[in-house]
Amino acid sequence: MVGNKMKSVDLRVITVGVALALAQQVHGQALEEVTVTAQKREQSLQDVGISVSALSSDRITEYGLSSAIDLINKVPSLDNYSPYGPGSSANITIRGIGLNDFGEGHEAPVTAYVDEFYLVPVPAVDFSLYDLDRVEVLRGPQGTLFGRNSTGGLVHFVTKRPTRETSGFLSLGVAEYGEFKGEGAISGALSETVSGRLSFLSHHSDGYIDNRNPDIDDGGQAGTNAVRAQLLFEPSEDLSIWVKASHADISKIHTHYEQQPMVVDPATGLYSSNPGGTDGAGYNQNNFNAGDRNATFTSVPNEMEQSGSHLLVKIDKYFDGFSLTSTTGYMDMERELSEDCDASPNDICSSNFPYETDWLTQEFRFSGEGGSLTWTAGLYYLYQDAKNSPSATFNVPVSGPAAVDPDTRLYNGDFLPISLAANWEQETTSYSVFGQIEYDLSSSLTLIAGARYGRDEKEFTDRDNATLRSCPGFALPTNCFLAPQGTGSANPYSGDYAENLLSWKLGLDYRLQDDVLLYLSVSQGSKAGGFNNGFYSSAAAADQSLIPYEDETNLAYEVGVKSSWLDNRVRTNVAAFYYDYTDFQTFQWQGVGGLIANNDASASGAEVEFEAYLTQSLDAQLGLSYLDTTIEDLEGPATGYVADREMASAPGVTANGSLGYSMVLRNGIDAKLLWDWNYVSERYTNNFNDPTSEMESYFKHNLSLVLNWGERWTATAYVRNLSDKQNENKVFVFSDLGYRQVIHAQPRTVGASLRYEF
């Protein structure tokens, strides 16, 4: 008890000391007030009793964020990767909770929204990252107000709306590796009651991966073209109609996989690195690239083509004492993805993933406030149709290392081709009713209570084939690949899912003083079950009762404090949490297929966010997080092996920060030198925690110089990844073929941009 009191006194002394020191140095500078819609209405970030991080439009521009993947650099407790590089597919993890499966039929427990429209499949997330007003990251279950499946949190991308005054911007940027980015928008009144906004993005790169196969394009090439048009009708003071339409096309020669050999522990079935070894075809990548992480030699192109169109109509009608909001959204998306999954000149593994989906959402929301009560209630509907016909061919070496040609160092023996193909379709329908109240028990204490009750229904059909065919003596570059068998009837499966789901929240907000908010909450998030899809593990292929998986629920406890000091020149937010998961949906990769099963799990941790003007010229930002996770009684690859494991993509410690120094130069030019950084500790990329799936910790930092003049022009020069740290972004253990795939970050990149605002 004495120790706790001393710690409390020490903390107060330190806090007061820092405040007094800053008070002597800072005069007049105030931090930007950030507005968020975490509770479906506009509020100051500091007035919301939820753990929220928000990045304003100015911050997004200042940091040069262009992809959902970039959020990892600025948000505590967030891990984020794309298996194919920026602009394709963002797998977001918050506090250890996320989707580490690549099956498009699975929805993520960390959901993503753009302008309150639910982005159902993971590949849709990166479509909207231009002309943004802000990005909000909400931690913990958010099912009460935002909807489906968000047991771990959500990311909300909010675009800029039409304005009455004529305004806009044009930004042009170039960087190493042939990178060019053009972004712009124009907004203004079209009539007395109609405003419009038109924005675009064109982002292209020649890539930084040297493919030493002259017949295959270099890796890292990317091209994104996107356009968004908006109309805002305001026929009266109590009615507004907002219509938004957008389209995007993405093409990529995605970043390559570095192949690294492994060795298995027969007792556990877990894999460890084997640097001096080879894969099943006697191949070691160092024979071809001498350890150069920016070089590869593939036999099949790594290509992706993706397009999507989106329409949103939002109607706001205001009545005496309450308002009605109708939000109707539709999106269709198609993607073609092919990859050389062995990452070698040998034709060991080749795959193709065509995917198409469209979905419709409708929400009716009623809101009002009066006296001590603020309330929200509504109805929600979703329908999605998704189809996928993935195929893969594995040429399994059967002649052993003796068949490796001593001159070419490539395998020249016999293969046993295995052709896998699936052809699945899933229809999802969801209905729910929801509501939340905030009741002021006193001038300083507010009670929050809310719930969502809904029903999810799914219809799923699949044909999953595996075909073996003998192959005579094999000589490169001939291959023995088989045509996809997805239209056959082998191993057919069909199933229906229908369950009622409940999410709820109970919380208290206590205003200790004007600039200090204490909050605590207990909430439950629910995520619907579903069906394993794509390539099944051998266990699911043999036993179809393993194809469906159950709902998961997260009972979450959270406490936090939000505080501002010295007339909003210092801001400190702290949160701590504990998650108790029942039937946590655990992805397990075995052999050449995957399986989601259900296990109990838990997670606990804390975050700290600090922002301040240290002097009139020097501003600082710091974010820290600590995380501890456990999946209970996970059955390992080896028969009879059961153990508790860490969640995938759950680093124990993350940190990020920045220092900005502002100065006034001659001729009215304002300059700012900005240094920003982030640190991520070790973490596993699969739930088995294979030693070879552990990714190393890393520290990365960036430097930029920003010049502003005439209130319209901004020029920026920057260096990304200043120390040229090519950390591991993703590791995938390909156990049956004896290697792991490793994706490394982009090397140091120098660039510049010029922006004009009007």
HELIX and SHEET records of a PDB file:
HELIX    1   1 VAL A    2  GLN A   25  1                                  24    
HELIX    2   2 LEU A   45  ASP A   47  5                                   3    
HELIX    3   3 SER A   57  TYR A   63  1                                   7    
HELIX    4   4 ALA A   68  ASN A   73  5                                   6    
HELIX    5   5 VAL A  122  SER A  128  5                                   7    
HELIX    6   6 GLY A  143  PHE A  146  1                                   4    
HELIX    7   7 ASN A  286  ASN A  289  1                                   4    
HELIX    8   8 PRO A  401  ALA A  403  5                                   3    
HELIX    9   9 SER A  538  ALA A  542  1                                   5    
HELIX   10  10 GLN A  544  LEU A  546  5                                   3    
HELIX   11  11 ARG A  666  GLY A  668  5                                   3    
HELIX   12  12 PRO A  691  SER A  693  5                                   3    
HELIX   13  13 SER A  735  LEU A  737  5                                   3    
SHEET    1   A 2 THR A  35  VAL A  36  0                                        
SHEET    2   A 2 GLN A  43  SER A  44 -1                                        
SHEET    1   B 5 VAL A  52  SER A  56  0                                        
SHEET    2   B 5 LEU A 132  ARG A 139 -1                                        
SHEET    3   B 5 GLY A 153  THR A 159 -1                                        
SHEET    4   B 5 VAL A 110  VAL A 114  1                                        
SHEET    5   B 5 PHE A 117  TYR A 118 -1                                        
SHEET    1   C 3 LEU A  78  TYR A  81  0                                        
SHEET    2   C 3 ASN A  91  ILE A  94 -1                                        
SHEET    3   C 3 ILE A  97  GLY A  98 -1                                        
SHEET    1   D23 VAL A 642  ARG A 645  0                                        
SHEET    2   D23 LEU A 618  GLU A 635 -1                                        
SHEET    3   D23 GLY A 593  TYR A 613 -1                                        
SHEET    4   D23 VAL A 570  GLN A 590 -1                                        
SHEET    5   D23 GLU A 552  TRP A 565 -1                                        
SHEET    6   D23 VAL A 516  LYS A 527 -1                                        
SHEET    7   D23 PRO A 492  GLN A 513 -1                                        
SHEET    8   D23 LEU A 445  LEU A 468 -1                                        
SHEET    9   D23 PHE A 415  ASP A 440 -1                                        
SHEET   10   D23 LEU A 373  ASN A 388 -1                                        
SHEET   11   D23 TYR A 355  GLY A 370 -1                                        
SHEET   12   D23 PHE A 322  GLU A 339 -1                                        
SHEET   13   D23 GLU A 303  PHE A 319 -1                                        
SHEET   14   D23 LEU A 239  ILE A 253 -1                                        
SHEET   15   D23 GLN A 221  SER A 236 -1                                        
SHEET   16   D23 VAL A 194  SER A 205 -1                                        
SHEET   17   D23 GLU A 179  ALA A 189 -1                                        
SHEET   18   D23 SER A 167  ALA A 175 -1                                        
SHEET   19   D23 THR A 749  GLU A 757 -1                                        
SHEET   20   D23 TRP A 713  ARG A 720 -1                                        
SHEET   21   D23 TYR A 698  TRP A 709 -1                                        
SHEET   22   D23 ILE A 669  VAL A 680 -1                                        
SHEET   23   D23 VAL A 653  VAL A 664 -1                                        
SHEET    1   E 2 ASP A 210  ASN A 211  0                                        
SHEET    2   E 2 ALA A 295  THR A 296  1                                        
SHEET    1   F 4 TYR A 271  SER A 273  0                                        
SHEET    2   F 4 GLU A 258  VAL A 264 -1                                        
SHEET    3   F 4 TYR A 739  HIS A 744 -1                                        
SHEET    4   F 4 GLU A 728  PHE A 734 -1                                        
SHEET    1   G11 VAL A 642  ARG A 645  0                                        
SHEET    2   G11 LEU A 618  GLU A 635 -1                                        
SHEET    3   G11 GLY A 593  TYR A 613 -1                                        
SHEET    4   G11 VAL A 570  GLN A 590 -1                                        
SHEET    5   G11 GLU A 552  TRP A 565 -1                                        
SHEET    6   G11 VAL A 516  LYS A 527 -1                                        
SHEET    7   G11 PRO A 492  GLN A 513 -1                                        
SHEET    8   G11 LEU A 445  LEU A 468 -1                                        
SHEET    9   G11 PHE A 415  ASP A 440 -1                                        
SHEET   10   G11 SER A 391  PRO A 397 -1                                        
SHEET   11   G11 CYS A 349  ASN A 352 -1                                        
SHEET    1   H 2 GLY A 530  PHE A 531  0                                        
SHEET    2   H 2 PRO A 548  TYR A 549 -1                                        
SHEET    1   I 2 ARG A 683  TYR A 684  0                                        
SHEET    2   I 2 GLU A 694  MET A 695 -1                                        
END                                                                             
